[in-house]
């Protein structure tokens, strides 16, 4: 009896002993699930305080490096102001910090950001901010809703590293974004982002104006176009030319460049591409996942990407939205000007163009050209004293590369059957008036150049009289043309 | 409905107060659906009332302070006005010359209310103000007129319109000036309808307002304009003051007063 009972007890012990690991394991597993559902970055300790450095595009604040998480004070002012969108085109921008996109905010994971939003007293409208980096009501929208002449403060902890868009979310939301109320906030991971040589801040946005693209004067917001998603302007950093000419981004051969790229929308997704460069690394959608060797990266409205690449040869790299009409017709175009030594291994320009003659019979059947290229004497009117042909030609070269080269090619050779040649062009040499007209007003329909018929469309180039003259002087003084001189006055009179 | 179009409502009378002639005009009452309530079709009945033809100017407000110095920049209680109260005025409380005929701004709701009451008037209700403001130059209700709405919305976008003088644009159907184009105007019940800072969700708020806000129909500039007004009102507290906020007064319609004229 006794033995029996003992055995029973022993069985019982054994039973529990065997079961125990399962029970324990079950408990442990459950605990793990609970932990993984919770963002541990919440536990990162905050040591000390500091004022955040804010920068206007295309600049970004200094890297976080290895600093500890802090209570970070961000002080941002909303300003409604008239600014230029394009030559002679003005628009009432609503801005975070006086720029479009708004000031760049740089934090690290674990920071507690104490955000103060100030609505300038001269503003007309209440505004707020929705930061995609915030976990909480509307990204801070309700807490930051503030009338003109008031300020509000709220705080949040940065839990997820990444590059995030912020924007205004006050009714009517679409209109606030369409007027420029967006920007980027970077949350660096533990230990910071790997150091690079150059960092830039570029953000795309679409704009809807009452007048069509290029129409001068103060332009109102056009709600119907916004609803139809039919923008007049698609631009980088708030305006046409924000990243071209003297505003071009710069780098030296051999440097690594990081672009913090955002898309404010309100409507269009961006097919971001840099002509003549391959992104070595892309933080997809501004998150953790890295793709390598990318040609074009898709950035949704209200989204971002971090792009890194080393520049190997001196060139003007062209930033575009590869939905390409936006680039050449609506403004989504920027330049990264790379200087330094040529690297002929990476890229070599090759030889001058030489005649290509497959000796087909077509050549013989081509009718003789009606007119020989001849100098146009009447054009040699003496220019005013302040007009210098050589300066004009130099300037024209730059304008040509920005506006004409894509179609008419580097040596003015054009593209057969599509874009007429500017080299040894009878059309240009015989008709300076027509040349001016083509640049100023565009040219559509059938024309004959050097005996070939072209039926294409060239958009009007919105250049000043001086620039029209410059680009034509460049063309006339090169590639076997007759050296006609075009003065700005001549352009003005021809218009 | 026809009644409202045919009854001639242009009726002037003059109130001699504080030695000034303050012009008011009668706004014939009626029934209408406020912009924010268009989904539920809640009709609001508006009694006839008199409305100031122009926003109160800096000059007029200065006259008021002469009589009631407790509302001067110096004396005003912090409870009734924030630090920006009459901020465009000089330190010793004088109106800058170039602002004399511009709408008074940087006044709190308390100050606006006191001004009207001291003249035996009152602030308009939101519904009264919106009712009068839906009239264009030629129509008693221009809310469906896209050009009218475009003009309003683009006016809201233009900076610093508070510097303009009152009464320089064309009056509306009732003969009232500047309901749109210069400054926002305080209304008596400015915070009775709340658009919260979060204008995309509909929790804890007037659901009608939000549905309309979230689903503004494609071409509805009318709602765009209205929403900007409701948004600005709900962003304010009664002691707040703004460069772009002024006011005007109204008065109940009084049959006897009309007969006595």
Boltz contact constraints between the chains, C-beta under 6 A:
constraints:
  - contact:
      token1: [A, 80]
      token2: [B, 159]
      max_distance: 6.0
  - contact:
      token1: [A, 92]
      token2: [B, 157]
      max_distance: 6.0
  - contact:
      token1: [A, 121]
      token2: [B, 243]
      max_distance: 6.0
  - contact:
      token1: [A, 122]
      token2: [B, 243]
      max_distance: 6.0
  - contact:
      token1: [A, 124]
      token2: [B, 244]
      max_distance: 6.0
  - contact:
      token1: [A, 126]
      token2: [B, 231]
      max_distance: 6.0
  - contact:
      token1: [A, 126]
      token2: [B, 232]
      max_distance: 6.0
  - contact:
      token1: [A, 126]
      token2: [B, 235]
      max_distance: 6.0
  - contact:
      token1: [A, 128]
      token2: [B, 197]
      max_distance: 6.0
  - contact:
      token1: [A, 138]
      token2: [B, 198]
      max_distance: 6.0
  - contact:
      token1: [A, 141]
      token2: [B, 197]
      max_distance: 6.0
  - contact:
      token1: [A, 141]
      token2: [B, 198]
      max_distance: 6.0
  - contact:
      token1: [A, 142]
      token2: [B, 196]
      max_distance: 6.0
  - contact:
      token1: [A, 142]
      token2: [B, 197]
      max_distance: 6.0
  - contact:
      token1: [A, 142]
      token2: [B, 198]
      max_distance: 6.0
  - contact:
      token1: [A, 145]
      token2: [B, 197]
      max_distance: 6.0
  - contact:
      token1: [A, 145]
      token2: [B, 235]
      max_distance: 6.0
  - contact:
      token1: [A, 147]
      token2: [B, 235]
      max_distance: 6.0
  - contact:
      token1: [A, 147]
      token2: [B, 236]
      max_distance: 6.0
  - contact:
      token1: [A, 148]
      token2: [B, 242]
      max_distance: 6.0
  - contact:
      token1: [A, 149]
      token2: [B, 84]
      max_distance: 6.0
  - contact:
      token1: [A, 149]
      token2: [B, 242]
      max_distance: 6.0
  - contact:
      token1: [A, 170]
      token2: [B, 199]
      max_distance: 6.0
  - contact:
      token1: [A, 170]
      token2: [B, 231]
      max_distance: 6.0
  - contact:
      token1: [A, 171]
      token2: [B, 195]
      max_distance: 6.0
  - contact:
      token1: [A, 171]
      token2: [B, 199]
      max_distance: 6.0
  - contact:
      token1: [A, 171]
      token2: [B, 213]
      max_distance: 6.0
  - contact:
      token1: [A, 171]
      token2: [B, 227]
      max_distance: 6.0
  - contact:
      token1: [A, 171]
      token2: [B, 231]
      max_distance: 6.0
  - contact:
      token1: [A, 172]
      token2: [B, 224]
      max_distance: 6.0
  - contact:
      token1: [A, 172]
      token2: [B, 227]
      max_distance: 6.0
  - contact:
      token1: [A, 220]
      token2: [B, 154]
      max_distance: 6.0
  - contact:
      token1: [A, 223]
      token2: [B, 221]
      max_distance: 6.0
  - contact:
      token1: [A, 227]
      token2: [B, 218]
      max_distance: 6.0
